[in-house]
């Protein structure tokens, strides 16, 4: 049986954030600093196993030339769904900021420099999505 190999596009900026802030407070701070309007949208659902799905808190700001997404790394857990991580290899980070700037005005270096000074961000890491073991989890 032949397999279909489809190359995925990971041409976005990915910044991992270590922060104890609640998701809505972090989204508000990012909105305030960058002039975005990150709004909580439907949680991202990933089916890791036939027995359970994992849901991840998701904030999105989208224009014609820019897409910014703030995602909580740890899934929302309850009695039916055990907790897990969107990117287990980066389980020490609380959030991911994914930026797709088609005008190429926002770079991860620029965003990281500003976020480093944000109170409540203990650490951040600029990540090459292509090098991640579970990079397919970022395709939604």
C-alpha positions in Angstrom: 0.0 0.0 0.0 1.4 3.4 -1.0 1.7 6.2 1.6 1.0 9.8 0.9 3.7 12.1 2.1 2.6 15.6 2.5 5.1 18.2 3.6 3.7 20.4 6.4 4.5 24.0 6.7 6.0 25.0 10.0 7.0 28.5 8.8 5.7 30.3 11.9 7.4 31.8 14.8 7.1 29.8 18.0 7.9 31.1 21.5 7.6 29.0 24.6 6.6 30.9 27.7 7.1 30.0 31.4 4.6 32.0 33.3 2.4 31.6 36.3 -0.2 34.0 35.0 -3.7 32.9 34.2 -4.4 32.6 30.5 -6.8 35.5 30.3 -4.3 37.8 32.2 -1.4 36.8 29.9 -3.6 37.4 26.8 -4.6 40.8 28.2 -1.0 41.8 28.7 0.1 40.7 25.3 -2.9 42.6 23.8 -1.9 45.7 25.7 1.7 45.6 24.7 1.4 44.7 21.0 -2.0 46.2 20.2 -3.5 42.8 19.4 -7.0 41.6 20.3 -6.4 38.0 21.4 -9.8 36.5 22.1 -10.5 33.1 23.6 -11.8 30.8 21.0 -12.9 27.2 21.0 -10.4 25.0 22.8 -8.1 23.0 20.5 -9.1 19.4 20.7 -6.4 16.7 19.9 -7.3 13.1 19.7 -4.2 11.3 21.0 -5.9 8.0 21.7 -9.2 6.5 20.8 -10.2 6.5 24.5 -9.8 10.2 25.2 -9.3 13.7 23.7 -7.2 16.5 25.1 -8.4 20.1 25.1 -6.0 23.1 25.1 -7.0 26.7 26.0 -6.6 28.8 22.9 -6.6 32.6 22.2 -6.5 33.9 18.7 -6.0 37.2 16.9 -6.2 37.2 13.1 -6.0 39.8 10.4 -5.4 39.5 6.7 -1.6 39.4 7.2 -1.1 38.3 10.7 -2.2 35.4 12.9 -1.3 35.2 16.6 -2.2 32.3 18.8 -1.6 31.9 22.6 -2.1 28.2 23.6 -1.8 26.7 27.1 0.6 23.8 27.0 -1.1 21.7 29.7 -4.5 20.4 28.7 -7.7 21.0 30.5 -8.3 17.9 32.5 -11.3 16.4 34.2 -12.5 13.1 35.5 -12.9 11.7 31.9 -9.7 13.2 30.4 -6.3 12.9 32.0 -4.1 15.9 31.7 -1.3 16.0 29.2 0.9 18.4 27.2 0.5 19.8 23.7 4.3 19.5 23.3 5.6 17.0 25.9 9.2 17.7 25.1 8.6 21.3 26.3 6.6 20.4 29.4 8.4 22.9 31.6 6.7 25.7 29.6 3.2 26.9 30.3 2.2 28.6 27.0 3.1 28.8 23.4 2.9 32.0 21.3 2.5 31.1 17.6 3.0 34.0 15.2 2.4 33.8 11.5 3.3 37.2 10.0 2.9 37.1 6.2 4.2 40.7 6.0 7.3 39.6 7.9 7.2 42.7 10.1 7.1 40.8 13.4 10.1 38.6 14.1 10.4 36.2 17.0 13.4 38.2 18.2 11.4 41.4 18.4 8.5 39.7 20.2 10.9 37.9 22.6 12.7 41.1 23.4 9.5 42.8 24.5 8.1 39.7 26.3 11.3 39.3 28.3 10.5 42.6 30.1 6.9 41.6 30.8 6.2 41.0 34.5 5.0 37.5 35.1 7.1 35.9 32.3 9.8 34.0 34.2 11.5 32.6 31.1 11.0 32.2 27.3 12.5 30.2 24.6 12.4 30.8 20.8 11.7 27.4 19.3 12.4 26.0 15.8 9.2 24.0 15.2 10.9 21.8 12.6 13.2 20.4 15.3 10.3 19.3 17.7 9.5 15.6 18.1 5.7 16.3 18.3 5.6 19.2 15.9 2.5 17.7 14.2 0.5 18.7 17.4 0.9 22.3 16.2 -1.1 21.7 13.0 -4.7 22.8 13.5 
